[in-house]
Amino acid sequence: MSMIAALAIIFTLSTLVLTIILSLLQFDLIFIGIFVVAINILQWLISPYIIDALYRVKEIPENKHPKLHQIVENLSSKSGIKKPRLMLANIPIPNAFAYGSPIAGNRVTVTDGLLKTLDDEEVEAVIGHELGHLKHRDVQVMMFVSLLPALFYYIGYSLMMSSMYSRRREEGSGALLGMGLVAFSMFLTYVCVSFLSRVREYYADRYSATIVEDGPRKLSEGLAKIVHATKNMRRSRRNMQNLNAFKALFITDPDRAESESMAVSAIATSSDQKLVQEMLSQEPTTMDKLIEVFSTHPNIIKRLKALQELNQSKS
């Protein structure tokens, strides 16, 4: 219901704003719309190759990690989907992501850091989460709704240029008004798209908990260890920029790891469950809640609590 509500708000807002703009201006938006849609579709089709190059991703031979391949095979069979290509990213940060396109096929990538940080059962739960994204076509859904902020940006830019070079005062005022409406709607649409992305993360968490035996516990431990380990890693400025390029794909946001695990003591790392319980004992601050509004990922404490509630309902 949350997903349906978010989509309804996004499409209603988009239709309303575009209708107002068209009524105010004699401005041809058809070309802009076609251009933006075409660019985004092209980017979606070739993005797997860009991601592979950016994160130095290579396919994992089955004879090198047979157990990992078996995990993906088993969970893909349970999910009723074709086994995606299993990839490895040369990144020290523990993380994982799923992506794909019609011309590149579906892929699930784990990082070097993930395999070194998590136990096999936790890796299984993380892969279950990523397969949930593929099962529910999250890449396509998010690509589609993300077209709207991009479209608003190009419309706003065009209206700004139109107002700058307009010779008639009335036309300039109309263009400025339209530009203001576009900027405001772009902001609201971005908030709605971010909310939808967070819902999809909860949905993928729940899916992993469903298809993986003892999934809520395994995924809780995996998420807590990913965030805690990421916090303790020092990254160069260059690596930060590379990671930020497609961080919305990741199972957790590397940029928020430090703030989300700031209150966790060092002793918590002596046990996976102690780490989870110490995170669960915290409450998101007002600033955490504000930051989350503009984030593609839910707050880690809220994710762990959702998994805990799911585990209790199963019991």
SELUMKE-208204 format. One record per residue (C-alpha): residue number from 1; residue in one letter; x, y, z. Coordinates in pm, whole numbers, always signed. Layout:
[NUM, 'a', [X, Y, Z]]
...
***
This chain:
[1, 'm', [+0, +0, +0]]
[2, 's', [+290, +235, +73]]
[3, 'm', [+434, +167, -273]]
[4, 'i', [+97, +229, -441]]
[5, 'a', [+50, +552, -245]]
[6, 'a', [+399, +677, -338]]
[7, 'l', [+345, +599, -707]]
[8, 'a', [+5, +769, -701]]
[9, 'i', [+153, +1085, -548]]
[10, 'i', [+440, +1088, -800]]
[11, 'f', [+216, +1051, -1105]]
[12, 't', [-54, +1287, -977]]
[13, 'l', [+202, +1555, -895]]
[14, 's', [+371, +1514, -1233]]
[15, 't', [+46, +1541, -1426]]
[16, 'l', [-68, +1845, -1228]]
[17, 'v', [+257, +2037, -1270]]
[18, 'l', [+292, +1962, -1640]]
[19, 't', [-71, +2067, -1699]]
[20, 'i', [-13, +2401, -1521]]
[21, 'i', [+306, +2466, -1716]]
[22, 'l', [+140, +2392, -2049]]
[23, 's', [-147, +2626, -1962]]
[24, 'l', [+95, +2908, -1871]]
[25, 'l', [+340, +2881, -2156]]
[26, 'q', [+349, +2832, -2527]]
[27, 'f', [+642, +2595, -2493]]
[28, 'd', [+706, +2273, -2678]]
[29, 'l', [+785, +2010, -2416]]
[30, 'i', [+744, +1710, -2644]]
[31, 'f', [+1101, +1721, -2769]]
[32, 'i', [+1238, +1755, -2413]]
[33, 'g', [+1027, +1462, -2297]]
[34, 'i', [+1139, +1238, -2583]]
[35, 'f', [+1502, +1340, -2534]]
[36, 'v', [+1503, +1275, -2157]]
[37, 'v', [+1324, +939, -2190]]
[38, 'a', [+1557, +826, -2469]]
[39, 'i', [+1870, +924, -2275]]
[40, 'n', [+1753, +745, -1961]]
[41, 'i', [+1656, +428, -2148]]
[42, 'l', [+1994, +425, -2322]]
[43, 'q', [+2166, +474, -1986]]
[44, 'w', [+1964, +188, -1838]]
[45, 'l', [+2057, -45, -2124]]
[46, 'i', [+2432, +18, -2102]]
[47, 's', [+2458, +91, -1727]]
[48, 'p', [+2567, -267, -1635]]
[49, 'y', [+2880, -220, -1846]]
[50, 'i', [+2946, +121, -1687]]
[51, 'i', [+2903, -28, -1338]]
[52, 'd', [+3136, -317, -1421]]
[53, 'a', [+3406, -76, -1539]]
[54, 'l', [+3363, +169, -1250]]
[55, 'y', [+3373, -93, -974]]
[56, 'r', [+3616, -329, -1150]]
[57, 'v', [+3357, -606, -1158]]
[58, 'k', [+3444, -948, -1298]]
[59, 'e', [+3242, -1267, -1324]]
[60, 'i', [+3324, -1530, -1060]]
[61, 'p', [+3417, -1867, -1214]]
[62, 'e', [+3213, -2151, -1068]]
[63, 'n', [+3525, -2350, -981]]
[64, 'k', [+3663, -2060, -777]]
[65, 'h', [+3360, -2013, -547]]
[66, 'p', [+3143, -2325, -591]]
[67, 'k', [+2964, -2274, -257]]
[68, 'l', [+2869, -1917, -347]]
[69, 'h', [+2739, -2030, -685]]
[70, 'q', [+2537, -2302, -515]]
[71, 'i', [+2378, -2044, -283]]
[72, 'v', [+2275, -1829, -580]]
[73, 'e', [+2148, -2136, -767]]
[74, 'n', [+1936, -2258, -474]]
[75, 'l', [+1785, -1918, -395]]
[76, 's', [+1718, -1845, -763]]
[77, 's', [+1533, -2175, -788]]
[78, 'k', [+1325, -2088, -480]]
[79, 's', [+1252, -1747, -632]]
[80, 'g', [+1145, -1893, -964]]
[81, 'i', [+1389, -1680, -1161]]
[82, 'k', [+1679, -1758, -1389]]
[83, 'k', [+2011, -1767, -1206]]
[84, 'p', [+2180, -1426, -1254]]
[85, 'r', [+2547, -1393, -1335]]
[86, 'l', [+2752, -1390, -1016]]
[87, 'm', [+3006, -1108, -1009]]
[88, 'l', [+3284, -986, -779]]
[89, 'a', [+3370, -617, -732]]
[90, 'n', [+3722, -525, -627]]
[91, 'i', [+3600, -299, -344]]
[92, 'p', [+3716, -329, +19]]
[93, 'i', [+3383, -198, +151]]
[94, 'p', [+3148, -487, +241]]
[95, 'n', [+2843, -453, +18]]
[96, 'a', [+2638, -614, -258]]
[97, 'f', [+2407, -502, -536]]
[98, 'a', [+2184, -634, -813]]
[99, 'y', [+2148, -475, -1154]]
[100, 'g', [+2089, -559, -1518]]
[101, 's', [+1924, -469, -1846]]
[102, 'p', [+1772, -653, -2144]]
[103, 'i', [+2101, -650, -2333]]
[104, 'a', [+2331, -730, -2038]]
[105, 'g', [+2114, -972, -1841]]
[106, 'n', [+2070, -977, -1464]]
[107, 'r', [+2371, -973, -1232]]
[108, 'v', [+2433, -1001, -860]]
[109, 't', [+2762, -856, -739]]
[110, 'v', [+2934, -906, -405]]
[111, 't', [+3242, -713, -300]]
[112, 'd', [+3574, -844, -172]]
[113, 'g', [+3495, -677, +156]]
[114, 'l', [+3162, -859, +190]]
[115, 'l', [+3317, -1206, +151]]
[116, 'k', [+3588, -1117, +405]]
[117, 't', [+3349, -960, +658]]
[118, 'l', [+3045, -1187, +663]]
[119, 'd', [+2997, -1555, +741]]
[120, 'd', [+2854, -1783, +471]]
[121, 'e', [+2503, -1777, +621]]
[122, 'e', [+2503, -1397, +630]]
[123, 'v', [+2624, -1381, +269]]
[124, 'e', [+2333, -1612, +182]]
[125, 'a', [+2086, -1369, +340]]
[126, 'v', [+2241, -1072, +156]]
[127, 'i', [+2214, -1258, -176]]
[128, 'g', [+1851, -1335, -91]]
[129, 'h', [+1793, -961, -53]]
[130, 'e', [+1949, -888, -391]]
[131, 'l', [+1748, -1161, -561]]
[132, 'g', [+1439, -997, -413]]
[133, 'h', [+1523, -683, -612]]
[134, 'l', [+1549, -890, -931]]
[135, 'k', [+1235, -1090, -855]]
[136, 'h', [+1027, -774, -814]]
[137, 'r', [+1196, -586, -1103]]
[138, 'd', [+1311, -304, -876]]
[139, 'v', [+1573, -185, -1125]]
[140, 'q', [+1304, -126, -1387]]
[141, 'v', [+1061, +31, -1138]]
[142, 'm', [+1316, +277, -1002]]
[143, 'm', [+1447, +361, -1348]]
[144, 'f', [+1091, +443, -1458]]
[145, 'v', [+999, +669, -1166]]
[146, 's', [+1344, +833, -1168]]
[147, 'l', [+1266, +963, -1516]]
[148, 'l', [+1036, +1223, -1361]]
[149, 'p', [+1295, +1420, -1160]]
[150, 'a', [+1521, +1413, -1464]]
[151, 'l', [+1240, +1537, -1685]]
[152, 'f', [+1158, +1818, -1443]]
[153, 'y', [+1525, +1920, -1433]]
[154, 'y', [+1548, +1960, -1809]]
[155, 'i', [+1214, +2142, -1824]]
[156, 'g', [+1328, +2379, -1549]]
[157, 'y', [+1656, +2446, -1728]]
[158, 's', [+1476, +2514, -2055]]
[159, 'l', [+1230, +2748, -1886]]
[160, 'm', [+1515, +2934, -1718]]
[161, 'm', [+1686, +2988, -2053]]
[162, 's', [+1353, +3092, -2204]]
[163, 's', [+1298, +3356, -1935]]
[164, 'm', [+1651, +3491, -1975]]
[165, 'y', [+1618, +3545, -2348]]
[166, 's', [+1250, +3637, -2364]]
[167, 'r', [+1190, +3984, -2506]]
[168, 'r', [+837, +4014, -2375]]
[169, 'r', [+789, +4079, -2005]]
[170, 'e', [+473, +3867, -1987]]
[171, 'e', [+649, +3567, -2140]]
[172, 'g', [+944, +3612, -1904]]
[173, 's', [+717, +3624, -1598]]
[174, 'g', [+529, +3314, -1713]]
[175, 'a', [+852, +3126, -1770]]
[176, 'l', [+982, +3221, -1425]]
[177, 'l', [+659, +3107, -1263]]
[178, 'g', [+674, +2782, -1455]]
[179, 'm', [+1036, +2736, -1354]]
[180, 'g', [+945, +2784, -987]]
[181, 'l', [+671, +2523, -1014]]
[182, 'v', [+912, +2280, -1180]]
[183, 'a', [+1175, +2331, -908]]
[184, 'f', [+920, +2275, -632]]
[185, 's', [+771, +1968, -801]]
[186, 'm', [+1118, +1828, -868]]
[187, 'f', [+1194, +1852, -497]]
[188, 'l', [+869, +1681, -397]]
[189, 't', [+911, +1413, -662]]
[190, 'y', [+1265, +1340, -543]]
[191, 'v', [+1134, +1296, -188]]
[192, 'c', [+863, +1057, -314]]
[193, 'v', [+1110, +860, -528]]
[194, 's', [+1346, +829, -229]]
[195, 'f', [+1057, +704, -17]]
[196, 'l', [+970, +445, -282]]
[197, 's', [+1333, +332, -289]]
[198, 'r', [+1332, +285, +90]]
[199, 'v', [+1012, +81, +67]]
[200, 'r', [+1177, -142, -194]]
[201, 'e', [+1466, -204, +46]]
[202, 'y', [+1224, -313, +320]]
[203, 'y', [+1050, -533, +65]]
[204, 'a', [+1380, -698, -38]]
[205, 'd', [+1471, -750, +330]]
[206, 'r', [+1139, -924, +386]]
[207, 'y', [+1187, -1135, +74]]
[208, 's', [+1527, -1257, +196]]
[209, 'a', [+1377, -1339, +534]]
[210, 't', [+1113, -1547, +353]]
[211, 'i', [+1330, -1760, +123]]
[212, 'v', [+1636, -1802, +349]]
[213, 'e', [+1609, -2037, +645]]
[214, 'd', [+1631, -1832, +966]]
[215, 'g', [+1654, -1534, +731]]
[216, 'p', [+1565, -1251, +972]]
[217, 'r', [+1851, -1338, +1208]]
[218, 'k', [+2104, -1394, +930]]
[219, 'l', [+2019, -1074, +746]]
[220, 's', [+2011, -870, +1067]]
[221, 'e', [+2360, -984, +1154]]
[222, 'g', [+2480, -928, +799]]
[223, 'l', [+2342, -572, +780]]
[224, 'a', [+2478, -480, +1124]]
[225, 'k', [+2826, -612, +1036]]
[226, 'i', [+2826, -435, +699]]
[227, 'v', [+2746, -99, +857]]
[228, 'h', [+2988, -145, +1146]]
[229, 'a', [+3275, -263, +923]]
[230, 't', [+3217, +17, +671]]
[231, 'k', [+3236, +273, +952]]
[232, 'n', [+3579, +146, +1056]]
[233, 'm', [+3729, +161, +707]]
[234, 'r', [+3923, +462, +586]]
[235, 'r', [+3855, +550, +224]]
[236, 's', [+4042, +785, -2]]
[237, 'r', [+3855, +1076, -161]]
[238, 'r', [+3879, +908, -499]]
[239, 'n', [+3726, +583, -373]]
[240, 'm', [+3446, +781, -210]]
[241, 'q', [+3357, +944, -541]]
[242, 'n', [+3360, +610, -723]]
[243, 'l', [+3136, +449, -463]]
[244, 'n', [+2890, +737, -469]]
[245, 'a', [+2821, +700, -840]]
[246, 'f', [+2577, +409, -801]]
[247, 'k', [+2542, +378, -423]]
[248, 'a', [+2163, +365, -453]]
[249, 'l', [+2212, +8, -577]]
[250, 'f', [+2397, -101, -262]]
[251, 'i', [+2232, -297, +18]]
[252, 't', [+2340, -20, +259]]
[253, 'd', [+2454, +339, +203]]
[254, 'p', [+2832, +361, +273]]
[255, 'd', [+2807, +735, +344]]
[256, 'r', [+2572, +681, +636]]
[257, 'a', [+2764, +399, +804]]
[258, 'e', [+2953, +625, +1042]]
[259, 's', [+2648, +810, +1173]]
[260, 'e', [+2434, +497, +1193]]
[261, 's', [+2683, +298, +1402]]
[262, 'm', [+2835, +591, +1594]]
[263, 'a', [+2682, +481, +1925]]
[264, 'v', [+2796, +119, +1896]]
[265, 's', [+3078, +28, +2133]]
[266, 'a', [+3382, -174, +2030]]
[267, 'i', [+3285, -461, +2260]]
[268, 'a', [+2977, -528, +2048]]
[269, 't', [+3195, -674, +1774]]
[270, 's', [+3278, -974, +1995]]
[271, 's', [+2946, -1130, +1895]]
[272, 'd', [+2725, -1084, +1590]]
[273, 'q', [+2409, -1088, +1801]]
[274, 'k', [+2557, -843, +2052]]
[275, 'l', [+2623, -604, +1766]]
[276, 'v', [+2263, -639, +1646]]
[277, 'q', [+2121, -597, +1996]]
[278, 'e', [+2331, -288, +2066]]
[279, 'm', [+2210, -128, +1743]]
[280, 'l', [+1852, -223, +1832]]
[281, 's', [+1890, -55, +2170]]
[282, 'q', [+1943, +280, +1996]]
[283, 'e', [+1672, +513, +1872]]
[284, 'p', [+1704, +721, +1552]]
[285, 't', [+1760, +1087, +1638]]
[286, 't', [+1560, +1373, +1490]]
[287, 'm', [+1851, +1441, +1255]]
[288, 'd', [+1857, +1074, +1150]]
[289, 'k', [+1488, +1093, +1064]]
[290, 'l', [+1539, +1413, +864]]
[291, 'i', [+1832, +1268, +670]]
[292, 'e', [+1630, +956, +596]]
[293, 'v', [+1364, +1160, +416]]
[294, 'f', [+1619, +1236, +142]]
[295, 's', [+1788, +895, +147]]
[296, 't', [+1739, +596, -81]]
[297, 'h', [+1799, +356, +212]]
[298, 'p', [+1609, +317, +541]]
[299, 'n', [+1783, +387, +870]]
[300, 'i', [+1968, +72, +980]]
[301, 'i', [+1800, +70, +1323]]
[302, 'k', [+1455, +74, +1163]]
[303, 'r', [+1555, -206, +924]]
[304, 'l', [+1679, -423, +1209]]
[305, 'k', [+1361, -361, +1408]]
[306, 'a', [+1148, -457, +1107]]
[307, 'l', [+1342, -783, +1073]]
[308, 'q', [+1310, -848, +1445]]
[309, 'e', [+933, -803, +1428]]
[310, 'l', [+921, -1040, +1129]]
[311, 'n', [+1121, -1299, +1325]]
[312, 'q', [+885, -1270, +1622]]
[313, 's', [+579, -1311, +1400]]
[314, 'k', [+731, -1630, +1256]]
[315, 's', [+790, -1763, +1605]]
***
